[in-house]
Amino acid sequence: MHKDETHQHMHGYGIYILVWLGLLTLTGVTVTVAGINLGAITIATALNIASVKSYLVLTIFMHLRIEQKVFRIFLVVALFFFIISIVLLFADYSFLENY
């Protein structure tokens, strides 16, 4: 990557501070949701909030948008295996709940 391309895509400190404050807020929401009994959607809500937080960290702090295509492919493969793990976990959890 050339110097000009690097400076063109860099974020200012204001963006980093706003994203950091957003991550803190989402962490507070996660803790609040964990304390409230929402039944079956508690875990789904926590996972959705964690997904948003992961997206913010990957795109803003790790600069994934400006990386090469191979890094994006690695991320998609990792997410694919993560989703398979989550699906198998919840399938096993729902199966054991019936007993």
Secondary structure, DSSP 8 states (H G I E B T S, - for coil): --HHHHHHH---HHHHHHHHHHHHHHHHHHHHHHHS--TTHHHHHHHHHHHHHHHHIIIIIS-GGGS-HHHHHHHHHHHHHHHHHHHHHHHHHHHHHT-
